[in-house]
Amino acid sequence: MLHSMTSEPEQQIGVGTQDAFQRLWTPHRMAYIQGENKPTGPGAEDGCPFCSIPSKSDEDGLVIARGERVYAVLNLYPYNGGHLMVVPFRHVADYTELDEAETAELGLFTKRAMTALRTASGAHGFNIGMNQGTVAGAGIAAHLHQHVVPRWGGDTNFMPVVGHTKVLPQLLADTRAMLADAWPHSP
């Protein structure tokens, strides 16, 4: 239970030595840690969320924008508020498997994502990249996806550094609506 800084720590009998730390509980992260909804195999028919998201409404799938070959979607387990991914509709694992048109639209959507994040949230910088293969850190290695993570000066504070916890200031549905409104469309 989160208390104000002026309240006394809640006494919990039998759970260890009482200390002065406040706790921020994030039980929703357990789904990610335990691999909930993670594909069971390498194919599109093996439960790939990136293959099922396009069949949902934008709101239900957290889709920000759709192109002909790729779409932009919020990350369910974001590193920062506004963390999104650019994903090809086609189920491919490796960047080298994209055709020229997919590669071009992936690049265009990455640029649009940066523009939307700057417009909507004033991002100062970005971490952009893709993890190719499980050994490289890909959570879903079977379906290529490029991360676009907005960054702000001073956005690393004691919570992630000491507490290994991110505090996100906005619900994903609200972030999706804000970014969809700020998404630049073709000239």
C-alpha positions as CSV (number, residue, x, y, z in Angstrom):
1,M,0.0,0.0,0.0
2,L,1.4,3.4,-0.9
3,H,1.3,6.0,1.8
4,S,2.2,9.7,1.8
5,M,5.7,10.5,2.8
6,T,4.5,11.8,6.1
7,S,2.7,8.7,7.2
8,E,4.3,5.9,9.2
9,P,5.3,2.7,7.4
10,E,2.6,0.1,7.5
11,Q,3.4,-2.6,10.1
12,Q,3.2,-6.1,8.5
13,I,3.6,-8.7,11.1
14,G,5.6,-11.8,10.0
15,V,7.1,-10.4,6.8
16,G,10.6,-9.4,8.0
17,T,12.1,-6.5,9.7
18,Q,10.2,-3.3,9.5
19,D,12.0,-0.6,7.6
20,A,11.4,2.9,6.4
21,F,10.9,2.1,2.7
22,Q,7.7,2.8,0.9
23,R,6.7,0.1,-1.7
24,L,5.3,0.7,-5.1
25,W,3.7,-2.6,-6.2
26,T,3.5,-3.4,-9.9
27,P,1.8,-6.8,-10.1
28,H,0.9,-6.3,-13.7
29,R,4.5,-6.9,-14.5
30,M,4.3,-10.5,-13.4
31,A,2.5,-11.4,-16.7
32,Y,5.5,-10.2,-18.6
33,I,8.0,-12.0,-16.3
34,Q,6.1,-15.2,-16.5
35,G,5.8,-15.0,-20.3
36,E,2.0,-14.7,-20.4
37,N,0.8,-14.4,-24.1
38,K,4.2,-15.2,-25.4
39,P,4.2,-17.2,-28.6
40,T,4.6,-21.0,-28.2
41,G,6.6,-21.4,-31.4
42,P,8.2,-19.7,-34.4
43,G,5.1,-19.5,-36.7
44,A,2.3,-17.0,-37.0
45,E,-0.1,-19.7,-36.0
46,D,1.8,-20.2,-32.7
47,G,0.2,-17.4,-30.8
48,C,2.2,-14.4,-32.1
49,P,0.7,-11.2,-30.6
50,F,2.1,-9.1,-33.5
51,C,0.1,-11.2,-35.9
52,S,-3.1,-11.0,-33.9
53,I,-3.0,-7.3,-33.0
54,P,-3.9,-6.0,-36.5
55,S,-7.3,-7.9,-36.3
56,K,-8.2,-5.9,-33.2
57,S,-9.6,-2.3,-33.1
58,D,-6.9,0.3,-32.7
59,E,-8.0,1.0,-29.2
60,D,-8.1,-2.7,-28.1
61,G,-4.7,-3.5,-29.9
62,L,-3.1,-0.2,-28.8
63,V,-2.4,0.5,-32.4
64,I,-1.3,4.1,-33.1
65,A,-1.2,4.0,-36.9
66,R,-1.5,1.5,-39.7
67,G,0.4,1.6,-43.1
68,E,0.3,-0.8,-46.0
69,R,3.1,-3.0,-44.8
70,V,3.7,-2.0,-41.1
71,Y,1.9,-0.6,-38.1
72,A,2.9,1.3,-35.0
73,V,1.8,-0.1,-31.6
74,L,2.4,0.7,-28.0
75,N,4.6,-1.6,-26.0
76,L,2.5,-3.4,-23.3
77,Y,5.6,-3.4,-21.0
78,P,7.2,0.0,-21.8
79,Y,10.6,1.2,-20.7
80,N,9.3,4.8,-20.8
81,G,5.9,6.4,-21.3
82,G,5.2,6.4,-25.1
83,H,7.5,3.4,-25.8
84,L,6.2,2.1,-29.1
85,M,7.1,-0.4,-31.7
86,V,7.0,-0.4,-35.5
87,V,6.0,-3.9,-36.7
88,P,5.6,-5.4,-40.2
89,F,2.3,-7.1,-40.8
90,R,4.1,-10.0,-42.4
91,H,5.4,-12.6,-39.9
92,V,9.2,-12.4,-40.4
93,A,11.9,-12.8,-37.7
94,D,14.9,-11.1,-39.3
95,Y,15.5,-7.7,-40.7
96,T,17.1,-9.2,-43.8
97,E,13.8,-10.9,-44.6
98,L,12.0,-7.6,-45.2
99,D,11.5,-6.7,-48.8
100,E,12.4,-3.2,-50.1
101,A,8.8,-1.8,-49.6
102,E,8.6,-3.1,-46.0
103,T,12.1,-1.7,-45.2
104,A,11.1,1.7,-46.6
105,E,7.8,1.9,-44.7
106,L,9.4,0.7,-41.5
107,G,11.9,3.6,-41.8
108,L,9.1,6.1,-42.6
109,F,7.0,4.9,-39.6
110,T,10.1,5.3,-37.4
111,K,10.4,8.9,-38.5
112,R,6.7,9.5,-38.0
113,A,6.9,7.9,-34.5
114,M,9.7,10.3,-33.5
115,T,7.7,13.3,-34.8
116,A,4.5,12.2,-33.0
117,L,6.4,11.6,-29.7
118,R,8.1,15.0,-30.0
119,T,4.7,16.7,-30.7
120,A,2.7,14.8,-28.1
121,S,5.2,14.6,-25.2
122,G,8.2,16.8,-26.0
123,A,10.7,13.9,-26.2
124,H,14.3,15.2,-26.1
125,G,15.8,12.1,-27.6
126,F,15.2,8.4,-28.5
127,N,16.5,4.9,-28.2
128,I,15.7,3.2,-31.5
129,G,16.5,-0.4,-32.3
130,M,15.6,-4.0,-32.7
131,N,16.8,-7.1,-30.9
132,Q,17.5,-9.8,-33.4
133,G,17.2,-13.3,-31.8
134,T,16.5,-14.4,-28.3
135,V,20.2,-14.3,-27.4
136,A,20.2,-10.6,-28.4
137,G,17.3,-9.8,-26.0
138,A,14.3,-10.2,-28.3
139,G,11.2,-11.0,-26.1
140,I,9.3,-12.1,-29.2
141,A,12.1,-13.2,-31.6
142,A,9.8,-14.8,-34.2
143,H,8.3,-11.5,-35.3
144,L,10.5,-8.5,-36.1
145,H,9.7,-5.3,-34.3
146,Q,11.6,-2.0,-33.9
147,H,11.5,-0.2,-30.6
148,V,11.1,3.6,-30.5
149,V,11.7,4.7,-26.9
150,P,11.3,8.4,-26.1
151,R,13.8,9.9,-23.6
152,W,13.9,13.1,-21.7
153,G,16.7,14.9,-19.9
154,G,16.8,13.6,-16.3
155,D,14.4,10.7,-17.0
156,T,16.6,8.3,-15.1
157,N,16.1,8.8,-11.4
158,F,16.3,6.8,-8.3
159,M,13.3,4.5,-9.2
160,P,14.9,2.6,-12.1
161,V,18.4,2.9,-10.8
162,V,17.9,1.9,-7.2
163,G,14.4,0.4,-7.2
164,H,14.4,-1.3,-10.6
165,T,11.0,0.2,-11.1
166,K,9.5,2.5,-13.7
167,V,6.8,4.9,-12.9
168,L,4.7,5.6,-15.9
169,P,2.6,8.8,-15.7
170,Q,-0.2,7.8,-18.1
171,L,-2.4,4.8,-18.9
172,L,-1.6,3.0,-22.2
173,A,-5.1,3.8,-23.7
174,D,-4.5,7.5,-23.0
175,T,-1.0,7.4,-24.4
176,R,-2.3,5.6,-27.6
177,A,-5.0,8.2,-28.1
178,M,-2.5,11.1,-27.6
179,L,0.0,9.6,-30.1
180,A,-2.6,8.7,-32.6
181,D,-3.8,12.3,-32.6
182,A,-0.2,13.5,-33.1
183,W,0.7,11.0,-35.8
184,P,1.8,12.8,-39.0
185,H,0.1,11.6,-42.1
186,S,1.4,11.5,-45.7
187,P,2.0,15.0,-47.2
